[in-house]
Amino acid sequence: MAGFVLRWAINAAAIYLTALLLPGVRVPGVGAAVVAALVLGVVNAVIRPLVFVLTLPLTILTLGLFTLVVNALMLSLVAALTALEVTSFWWAVAGALLISLISTALSALLAR
């Protein structure tokens, strides 16, 4: 349970930092980032695997780059369901990439 809460906090921090760094991604506050992190976790656990399997031929054809599109679509879905705001598809791509990078870096720092 502690691992889940830590992962949730890391994702919330990553979403909040991404909103501070990218002008096309906005979140009203820390509370909204926490809710968006929870919804993103559920979307990544339930919907993303199905979308990934359905788009596997395209992912293979593009040597894995289509995964960025899938991640952007998942972030756009979260934005549609929460107070997170993403202004365009390209900001969703940049936001998904930055959230992944920040989340990975924070996880590596806290794993020590």
MODELLER restraints for C-alpha pairs under 7 A, 6 or more apart:
rsr = mdl.restraints
at = mdl.atoms
rsr.add(forms.Gaussian(group=physical.xy_distance, feature=features.Distance(at['CA:8:A'], at['CA:37:A']), mean=6.22, stdev=0.5))
rsr.add(forms.Gaussian(group=physical.xy_distance, feature=features.Distance(at['CA:8:A'], at['CA:38:A']), mean=6.52, stdev=0.5))
rsr.add(forms.Gaussian(group=physical.xy_distance, feature=features.Distance(at['CA:10:A'], at['CA:103:A']), mean=6.02, stdev=0.5))
rsr.add(forms.Gaussian(group=physical.xy_distance, feature=features.Distance(at['CA:10:A'], at['CA:106:A']), mean=6.57, stdev=0.5))
rsr.add(forms.Gaussian(group=physical.xy_distance, feature=features.Distance(at['CA:11:A'], at['CA:37:A']), mean=5.47, stdev=0.5))
rsr.add(forms.Gaussian(group=physical.xy_distance, feature=features.Distance(at['CA:11:A'], at['CA:103:A']), mean=5.91, stdev=0.5))
rsr.add(forms.Gaussian(group=physical.xy_distance, feature=features.Distance(at['CA:12:A'], at['CA:33:A']), mean=5.16, stdev=0.5))
rsr.add(forms.Gaussian(group=physical.xy_distance, feature=features.Distance(at['CA:12:A'], at['CA:34:A']), mean=4.85, stdev=0.5))
rsr.add(forms.Gaussian(group=physical.xy_distance, feature=features.Distance(at['CA:12:A'], at['CA:37:A']), mean=4.94, stdev=0.5))
rsr.add(forms.Gaussian(group=physical.xy_distance, feature=features.Distance(at['CA:14:A'], at['CA:99:A']), mean=5.21, stdev=0.5))
rsr.add(forms.Gaussian(group=physical.xy_distance, feature=features.Distance(at['CA:14:A'], at['CA:102:A']), mean=5.43, stdev=0.5))
rsr.add(forms.Gaussian(group=physical.xy_distance, feature=features.Distance(at['CA:14:A'], at['CA:103:A']), mean=5.54, stdev=0.5))
rsr.add(forms.Gaussian(group=physical.xy_distance, feature=features.Distance(at['CA:15:A'], at['CA:33:A']), mean=6.03, stdev=0.5))
rsr.add(forms.Gaussian(group=physical.xy_distance, feature=features.Distance(at['CA:15:A'], at['CA:99:A']), mean=5.94, stdev=0.5))
rsr.add(forms.Gaussian(group=physical.xy_distance, feature=features.Distance(at['CA:16:A'], at['CA:27:A']), mean=6.91, stdev=0.5))
rsr.add(forms.Gaussian(group=physical.xy_distance, feature=features.Distance(at['CA:16:A'], at['CA:30:A']), mean=6.68, stdev=0.5))
rsr.add(forms.Gaussian(group=physical.xy_distance, feature=features.Distance(at['CA:16:A'], at['CA:33:A']), mean=5.74, stdev=0.5))
rsr.add(forms.Gaussian(group=physical.xy_distance, feature=features.Distance(at['CA:18:A'], at['CA:95:A']), mean=6.37, stdev=0.5))
rsr.add(forms.Gaussian(group=physical.xy_distance, feature=features.Distance(at['CA:18:A'], at['CA:98:A']), mean=6.34, stdev=0.5))
rsr.add(forms.Gaussian(group=physical.xy_distance, feature=features.Distance(at['CA:18:A'], at['CA:99:A']), mean=6.21, stdev=0.5))
rsr.add(forms.Gaussian(group=physical.xy_distance, feature=features.Distance(at['CA:19:A'], at['CA:25:A']), mean=4.95, stdev=0.5))
rsr.add(forms.Gaussian(group=physical.xy_distance, feature=features.Distance(at['CA:19:A'], at['CA:26:A']), mean=4.89, stdev=0.5))
rsr.add(forms.Gaussian(group=physical.xy_distance, feature=features.Distance(at['CA:19:A'], at['CA:27:A']), mean=6.07, stdev=0.5))
rsr.add(forms.Gaussian(group=physical.xy_distance, feature=features.Distance(at['CA:24:A'], at['CA:86:A']), mean=5.76, stdev=0.5))
rsr.add(forms.Gaussian(group=physical.xy_distance, feature=features.Distance(at['CA:24:A'], at['CA:87:A']), mean=5.25, stdev=0.5))
rsr.add(forms.Gaussian(group=physical.xy_distance, feature=features.Distance(at['CA:24:A'], at['CA:91:A']), mean=5.43, stdev=0.5))
rsr.add(forms.Gaussian(group=physical.xy_distance, feature=features.Distance(at['CA:25:A'], at['CA:85:A']), mean=5.68, stdev=0.5))
rsr.add(forms.Gaussian(group=physical.xy_distance, feature=features.Distance(at['CA:25:A'], at['CA:86:A']), mean=4.64, stdev=0.5))
rsr.add(forms.Gaussian(group=physical.xy_distance, feature=features.Distance(at['CA:25:A'], at['CA:87:A']), mean=6.61, stdev=0.5))
rsr.add(forms.Gaussian(group=physical.xy_distance, feature=features.Distance(at['CA:25:A'], at['CA:91:A']), mean=6.66, stdev=0.5))
rsr.add(forms.Gaussian(group=physical.xy_distance, feature=features.Distance(at['CA:25:A'], at['CA:95:A']), mean=6.80, stdev=0.5))
rsr.add(forms.Gaussian(group=physical.xy_distance, feature=features.Distance(at['CA:26:A'], at['CA:84:A']), mean=5.96, stdev=0.5))
rsr.add(forms.Gaussian(group=physical.xy_distance, feature=features.Distance(at['CA:26:A'], at['CA:85:A']), mean=4.98, stdev=0.5))
rsr.add(forms.Gaussian(group=physical.xy_distance, feature=features.Distance(at['CA:26:A'], at['CA:86:A']), mean=6.51, stdev=0.5))
rsr.add(forms.Gaussian(group=physical.xy_distance, feature=features.Distance(at['CA:27:A'], at['CA:33:A']), mean=6.39, stdev=0.5))
rsr.add(forms.Gaussian(group=physical.xy_distance, feature=features.Distance(at['CA:27:A'], at['CA:83:A']), mean=6.45, stdev=0.5))
rsr.add(forms.Gaussian(group=physical.xy_distance, feature=features.Distance(at['CA:27:A'], at['CA:84:A']), mean=4.77, stdev=0.5))
rsr.add(forms.Gaussian(group=physical.xy_distance, feature=features.Distance(at['CA:27:A'], at['CA:85:A']), mean=6.23, stdev=0.5))
rsr.add(forms.Gaussian(group=physical.xy_distance, feature=features.Distance(at['CA:28:A'], at['CA:83:A']), mean=6.99, stdev=0.5))
rsr.add(forms.Gaussian(group=physical.xy_distance, feature=features.Distance(at['CA:32:A'], at['CA:83:A']), mean=6.12, stdev=0.5))
rsr.add(forms.Gaussian(group=physical.xy_distance, feature=features.Distance(at['CA:32:A'], at['CA:84:A']), mean=6.98, stdev=0.5))
rsr.add(forms.Gaussian(group=physical.xy_distance, feature=features.Distance(at['CA:36:A'], at['CA:78:A']), mean=6.60, stdev=0.5))
rsr.add(forms.Gaussian(group=physical.xy_distance, feature=features.Distance(at['CA:36:A'], at['CA:82:A']), mean=6.05, stdev=0.5))
rsr.add(forms.Gaussian(group=physical.xy_distance, feature=features.Distance(at['CA:36:A'], at['CA:84:A']), mean=6.61, stdev=0.5))
rsr.add(forms.Gaussian(group=physical.xy_distance, feature=features.Distance(at['CA:39:A'], at['CA:78:A']), mean=6.36, stdev=0.5))
rsr.add(forms.Gaussian(group=physical.xy_distance, feature=features.Distance(at['CA:40:A'], at['CA:78:A']), mean=5.97, stdev=0.5))
rsr.add(forms.Gaussian(group=physical.xy_distance, feature=features.Distance(at['CA:43:A'], at['CA:74:A']), mean=6.87, stdev=0.5))
rsr.add(forms.Gaussian(group=physical.xy_distance, feature=features.Distance(at['CA:48:A'], at['CA:74:A']), mean=6.95, stdev=0.5))
rsr.add(forms.Gaussian(group=physical.xy_distance, feature=features.Distance(at['CA:58:A'], at['CA:66:A']), mean=6.61, stdev=0.5))
rsr.add(forms.Gaussian(group=physical.xy_distance, feature=features.Distance(at['CA:59:A'], at['CA:65:A']), mean=6.44, stdev=0.5))
rsr.add(forms.Gaussian(group=physical.xy_distance, feature=features.Distance(at['CA:59:A'], at['CA:66:A']), mean=4.90, stdev=0.5))
rsr.add(forms.Gaussian(group=physical.xy_distance, feature=features.Distance(at['CA:59:A'], at['CA:67:A']), mean=6.34, stdev=0.5))
rsr.add(forms.Gaussian(group=physical.xy_distance, feature=features.Distance(at['CA:68:A'], at['CA:93:A']), mean=6.41, stdev=0.5))
rsr.add(forms.Gaussian(group=physical.xy_distance, feature=features.Distance(at['CA:69:A'], at['CA:93:A']), mean=6.64, stdev=0.5))
rsr.add(forms.Gaussian(group=physical.xy_distance, feature=features.Distance(at['CA:71:A'], at['CA:96:A']), mean=5.94, stdev=0.5))
rsr.add(forms.Gaussian(group=physical.xy_distance, feature=features.Distance(at['CA:72:A'], at['CA:92:A']), mean=4.85, stdev=0.5))
rsr.add(forms.Gaussian(group=physical.xy_distance, feature=features.Distance(at['CA:72:A'], at['CA:93:A']), mean=4.67, stdev=0.5))
rsr.add(forms.Gaussian(group=physical.xy_distance, feature=features.Distance(at['CA:72:A'], at['CA:96:A']), mean=5.57, stdev=0.5))
rsr.add(forms.Gaussian(group=physical.xy_distance, feature=features.Distance(at['CA:75:A'], at['CA:92:A']), mean=6.30, stdev=0.5))
rsr.add(forms.Gaussian(group=physical.xy_distance, feature=features.Distance(at['CA:75:A'], at['CA:96:A']), mean=6.40, stdev=0.5))
rsr.add(forms.Gaussian(group=physical.xy_distance, feature=features.Distance(at['CA:76:A'], at['CA:86:A']), mean=6.71, stdev=0.5))
rsr.add(forms.Gaussian(group=physical.xy_distance, feature=features.Distance(at['CA:76:A'], at['CA:92:A']), mean=6.33, stdev=0.5))
rsr.add(forms.Gaussian(group=physical.xy_distance, feature=features.Distance(at['CA:79:A'], at['CA:85:A']), mean=5.36, stdev=0.5))
rsr.add(forms.Gaussian(group=physical.xy_distance, feature=features.Distance(at['CA:79:A'], at['CA:86:A']), mean=6.33, stdev=0.5))
rsr.add(forms.Gaussian(group=physical.xy_distance, feature=features.Distance(at['CA:86:A'], at['CA:92:A']), mean=6.09, stdev=0.5))
